Amino acid sequence: MNFTDLNLIDPIAKAIQEQGYTTPTPIQEKSIPEILNGRDFLGCAQTGTGKTAAFAIPILQNLSKNKVQNKNIKALILTPTRELAIQIEENIKAYGKYLPLKELVIFGGVKQGSQETALRRGVDILVATPGRLLDFIAQGIVSLKNIEIFVLDEADRMLDMGFVHDVKRVIKLLPQRRQTLFFSATMPSEIQKLADSILNNPVKVEVTPVSSTAETIKQSVYFVEKDDKLDLLTHILQNDISDSVLVFSRTKHGADKIARKLQASKISTEAIHGNKSQNARQNALNNFKSGKTRVLVATDIAARGIDIDELKYVVNFELSDVSETYVHRIGRTGRAGAEGSSISFVDGLDLLNLKNTEKLIGMKIPIVKDHPFHTDNLVAQKRDSNNKPAGARTDRPRPSQTANTKKKPAVDAGKKPKNKSFFRKK
């Protein structure tokens, strides 16, 4: 099937042709006709499969049939992060460039003045993050009473980020008569319940197995001691990879540390994370997309929704404690059928995360030994952990836990021990 077979109106067909679109992805092929027919839709597809175009294109076509021009918001797209919201609005603008529809993105972290001015001039399609949207509703700047189409995008990420209650508040303000489109990469039970509560006899499409990785991504593991990770990354970037690379760090502090190390090695690098201002994050993304910056180091705020054309390499400097995050991280490459590579650095503390990740994706990730920091000790530990019976501990003690064998003094019965946080500082 080609896009020409989807009965798209000429202005949209011309715009997507200019974007280089010829063949729809599976989620686009299955969703666009149903959404054009006004059906509610539940789409479950892994990251990088073209979900934005799957709902944006038919929304533009359906709204273009409405001859009544007014300032009312007709379509609302709710999404969890500022980066994803900006990307969606950019795509809508590209697909609808030959239509008289107005789109706008609103998000927090910046002054509301320019967003408020644009809203008062009139908007047809609003892309929003939950917090800023509820702020504008409370101020009387935004009304949802004329919404015809509601899209909840990255619903499982909304759950992960604690936005579900905000989403439910928004849903209560929507008209009962509307078309609802619900998209998610995974479908945990709470998200399934939310979908069931807001969808009316939806078309349900799952185009790939939940929590699977794209076959076009070449995955690999590099075993390396924790203290050697920065040197290994520098070695790879100086000797093995000449392309742009997206590096994922578990913490904000770690992202900054990696960026400083690479900058000291004359490798152009920027970091993005929650402590950076919105403008700084967007500038860093733009520099990376344009090739001005070769390496972008990010925490998991960039694990979904960041669409970087022809990105070939993703490096997991540490594996996430949440196995599903691995799928979303490496999904920044290998998008829309393109080839890509992911490299995961694994030290002793990452072994349990590696085991859980391999269980989730249903495959053993190949180990690459051809690098100067490889350690067979970790290979042996992984083998031992895989041979342990179910329920056995697979993590190894930290060196500091075994180095000092002196018996600790007993806690005085009259004193309470100090509380210690076992969560790493983000």
N, C-alpha and C positions, 0 to 999 in steps of 0.2 A: 504494500500500500504506500502511496505517496500523499503528501499534503494536498495535492490537487484532487484527491478522491474524497476529501472531507467536506466538500460543499461550503468552503469558506468564501466570504464576500471578497470582492476584488481588492479593496484597500488593505485588508489583513493579509491576503495571499501575496500581494506585492511586498508588504513589509517583511514577512517572514522569509520570502525568497531573498530579499536583500540581506537578511541575517545568515543566509547560507543553509536554511532548513529545506530539506527535500523529502526525507523519509521520517515519519513520526516514530518515536520510541514506543514500546509496548503500552506504557501507561497513557501516552498521548493518544494512541490509536484507539484504545478502549474507552477513554474518558470523554474526549471531545464530542463525539456524536451524541452521547447520553446527556451531557451537560447542555449541549445545544437544544436538546429536546425538553429541557426544563426539569430533568430528573435530579433528585438528591443523589449524592455520590459519596461512597466510602472507598478511598484508594489507599492501599498499603503497598508501598514500594520503597526499595532501598534508596539511599541517598545517591544523587548523580544520575537519576533516570529520567529527568526532564519533567518533574511534577509542576514546576511553575508554569511552563507553557501549557501543560495539560489543563489547567483551570483558567489561566489568563486569556488565552485565545478565545475560548467560547464565551467567557464573560464579556469581552469586548464586542463580540458579534451580537450577543443577545441585547446588550445595552444600546448598541447602535440602531436597533430597530425602534427604539423609543423616540418618537418625534418631539416629545415634550421636553423643552430645554428649560431647566430651572437650576437653582443652586443646591438642591437636595442631594445628599449622598445616597447613591443607589446600590453600591456594592462595597462591602467591608471585608478586608482581608486581614485577619488577626494572626500575628506571627511572633515568636518568642524573643528574637534578638534584633537589635538595631541594624546589624550587618545584613541579616537576611531580609529585613524590611526594605532597606535601601536597594538591595539587589532585585527584589520583586518589582519595586516601583520602576527601576531602570528597564526591566524586561517589558513591563506593561507599556511604558513610553515607546519602546522600540517597536513592539507589535502593533500599537495603535497610532503610529505616527501620522497616518493618513485619515484618521478619524477625528471628529470634533469633540471627543471626550476629554475630560480633564482628570488627571490623576495626581495624588499627593501622598507623600509618606510622612508620618509623624512618629516621633520617638522621644524618649527622655534623655537626660544628660546634656541637653543644650537649652538655651533660652527659647521660650515659646513664641516670641514675637513674630518671626517670619512665618512660622507654621499657622499661627492664629490668623494672620493677614490673608494667607492663601485660602484658608477655610472660609473666611467671610466673603471672599470673592466667588466661591462656589466650586464644588468638587463632585465629580461623578463617581470616582473609584478612590477609596481611602485605604491605604496600607498602614497598619498601626501596630505598635507594641501595646500590651495591656495597660501598663501603668499610665503612660501619657494619654491614652484614649480615655481612661476613667477620669483623669484630671480634667480634660477638656469637657467631658460630659458634666462633671460636677460644677464647672464654671459656666455652663450653659452655652458653650461655644459649639459643641457637637450634639446633634440629635440623630438618633438611630431609627426614628419612627417611619422613615420612608425607604429603609433598606429592602431591596428586592433579592439580593444575593449575598449570602454570608459564607466566607471561607475560613475554616480553621486549619491553619497549616502547621506542620511539625507538632502535632498534638502531643506526642509522647515527650518531646522536649519541653513543652509547657509543663507537663507533670514533673519532669526532672528538675526544673527551675523553680518550682513552687508557685506556678501561675494558675493552677487549676481553679482556685476560688475566684480569682479575678476574671477568668474566662466565664465562669458560671454567672457572675454579676453582669457581664456584658450580654450574655445570652438572654437573660431576663428582660433586657431593654429592647430586644429585637421584636419586630412584628411576628405574629404567629404564622402569617402567610408569607413564605419566603422560600427561596431555593437555598439549600445548605450543602456545602461541599466540605468534606472532612478528609484530610490527608495526614498520614503518619508513616514513619519508617518502620516502627514496631507497634504492636497492639497488646500492651499489658492489660490486665483485667479492668483496671480503673478507667483506662482510656476507652476500652470497649463499652463500658457502662455509659460513659459520657456520650459516645457516638450513638448508642441506642436511644438515649434520651432526647436527642435533638434532630435526628434524621427521620424522614418520613418515607418508608418503603424505598430505601436507597438501592442503587445499583452498587454491588460490591465487587471490587477488583483487587486481586493480589497478583502482581506480575512477577514477583520473585520470592523465593523463600525468605521468611522473616529472619533478620540477623545474618544474612549471607553476604559475602563479599563478591565484588564483580570479578568475573573470570579473566578480564583483561588486565587485572592488577597482578604483577609479579611480587609475591610477598617473600620476605626473608628475615631471619633473626641473626643478629650478631651478638655472641656472648662476649661480655667485656666486664671487667671489674668497674665498680662505680667511679673510682677515682680516675679511671682512664677514659671515661666517656667523652669528655671535652676534647681530649687529644685525638680520639678516634674520629669524632665528627670533623675536626679540622683536617685530619689526614684524608678522609673521604672527599671532602670538598676541594682539597688542593690536588688530589691525585686521581680520583675515580669519577667524579661527577663535575661536569662543567655547566650544567643547566641550573635553572632556578630550583630552589628546594624549600618546602614548607616543613618546619620543625615544630613538633609538639612537645611542650613541657608540662609537667604536672602542676607547677606552681608559678605564681607571678615572679617571685624572687628568682626562681630557676630560669625563667625566660630571660630576665635581664642579665643574669650571669652568663648564659650562653651567648647572648648578643655581644656582651663586652669582650668575651674571649675571641669570638670570630672577628670582631672589629679590630682587635689588637693584632690579628693575623692577616689584616688587610683584605678581609672578605666583607663586602658591603652587606650589612645586616641591620634589620630593625625588629623590635619586639612589640607585640600587642597583647594587652590583657586588661582586666577590669580596672586597674588603677590608672590607665591612660585615659586622657580625655577623648570624647567622641571625635573631635577634629584630628587629634593625633593618630587615633586608630584608623580613621578613614584615609588620612594622608599616607600612612604606612602601607595600607592595602593598595592604594592607587600606585604608589611607587613600586610595589612588588608586581602588580599586574602589568605595569608598563615596562618592567625590566630595569628600572633605575636602581632598585634594590634586588640583590641576587638571592638573599636568604631572609625569610620571614619566620620569626620564632613566636609561637602563639600558645596560649593556654586554650582550654576547650571552649572558650567563647567562639572560636573559629572552627569548631569541629563540624558544624553543619551550616549549610546555606551560603558559604563563600564559594562562588563559582569563578575559578581562575582558569582562563582558557589555556589548554594544552599544558597544564602542569604535569610534569613527568615523575616527580619524586616527592614523597612524604617520608619524613624520618620521625619515628616515635623515640624521643630521647629517653623517656620512661613510658612504660605501659600504664594505662589508667587502671585504677582499682575497679572501675565499672567496665566489664568486658564489652558491653554494647558500644561503648565509646570508641573502641578500636575500629569497628565497622564504619562509623561516621568519620573518624579521622582519615583513614586511608581512602575513603570515598571522595576526598578532595582531588584525587587523581583517578585516571581510568574512567572519566566521565563520558557519558553518551557514546560508549563503545570504543573510546580511545584507549591506547595502551598506557600503563603507568607502572611505577614501582614503589613499594613501601619497604622501609628498612626499620626494624625494631631493635633498639639496644636493650639487652637483657642482662642485668646483674643478679646477684644472689637474692636480693629482695624482690625482684620481678618474677621469680620462677613460678610462684603461685598464680600471679596474674596471667602469665603465659599459658599455664595449664588451663585456666578457666577460659581464656580467649580461644584456645584451640578447641575446647569442648563446645563453645558457642558456635563457632563457624564451621565445625565438623571437619576439620582437616589439621594435619600437622604442618606447621610452617617450616620450610627448609632452613637449615642452619648453614650459614656461610662461615667457613673457617679461614678463608684466604684474606686475612687482614692482620696487621702487626700486633693487635691487642687481644687476639683470641685466647681463651683459656679453656682447656679441656676439663678443668675442675668443675666448671658449671655444667658442661655436657653430662658429666657423671652424676651430678646432683639432680639434673633433670631426669635422667634415666632412673635413678633411685626413687624419685618422687612419683614417677609414672608406675613403678612397680609396687608402691605401697598399697595396702588394702584400703577399701573405701572408708572414709572417715578418719584416716590417719593424717597427722600433720605433715604438710609438704614444705613448710617454710623452715629455713635454717636460722640458727641464732646469729645475731650480729656479732662481730668480733669483740665488741666491748662487753658483750654478755658472757663471754667465756674467758676473757683475758684475766680478769680479777676473780680469783676463787676464794678470797677471804670471806669468812662468814660475816654477814651484816649484823650489827647489834639489833637486839629485839626492840620493837617500838614500845616506849614507855606507856603503860596502860592508862596513865592519866593525861596523855597528850594525844590529840587527833593528828593523824598524818596529813600532810598537805595534799590538797587535790592536785592531780597532774592531768594535763590534757594529753590525750593520745592521738589527737588530730593534728596533722601537719598544718602549719600556718600557711594559708593560701596567699 
